[in-house]
């Protein structure tokens, strides 16, 4: 079982401002390539995972706006 981590703890661990992480979590900010690299390195997922997740989210929102299924 994995341990929970706060947004602030994650920000400190990957050396980014805490408001960057909270903005991403709130959907107010996109995951940048740099943040994807940092997240991938820290969480062991690879940057591609985070970039693909960001892209999928953007497509989902675009389809909703355009009412395309």
N, C-alpha and C positions, 0 to 999 in steps of 0.2 A: 504494500500500500504506500502511496506517495504522500508526502507531507504538504500541507497547505503553505502558501507563501503570499505575503501581501504585495500589493502593487509597488509600494515603496521599497520593500526588500528586493523585489525583482529589479527595479530600476537601479538600486545600488549595486546589485550583483553584475548587471550588464553595463554599468557605467553610462546611464542615460538619465536625463531629468525625470523626476517622478511624474510630472504632468504629461510627459510623452506617453507613459504607460497608462495612466488613468484616461487620457484622451482616446487611446486605442480601445481600451475596455468599454468606454462609453459610446463608442462609434462616432466620435467627433473628429477622429484623426485616422489617417491611413497608416498602414505599416510600410515604412520606407525600406529600401533595399538595405541600408545600413542597419536599421533596427532588426530586419529579418536575419541578417548575418549574426548579429549579437544574440538574438533569441535562439537561433538554430544552434549556435555554438554552446550556449548555456544549457539548453534543454535537450540537446542531442538529436534534434530533428532535421537539421539542415535548413539552410535559408530558403530553398525552393518550396518547402512546405508552407512557410509563412507567406511567401509571394503568391503561391497558388491560392491560398486561403483568401488573401486580399483580393486577388482577381476574381475569384468566385463570388465574393461578397459584392463587388462592384457590378458584376453581371446580373446578379440577383436583383439589386436595386434598380438597375437600368431596365430590366424586364418588367418590374412592377410599375415603374414610371410610365413605360410605353405600353403596358398591358399586354405583353408578349409572354406566352407560356412556353 
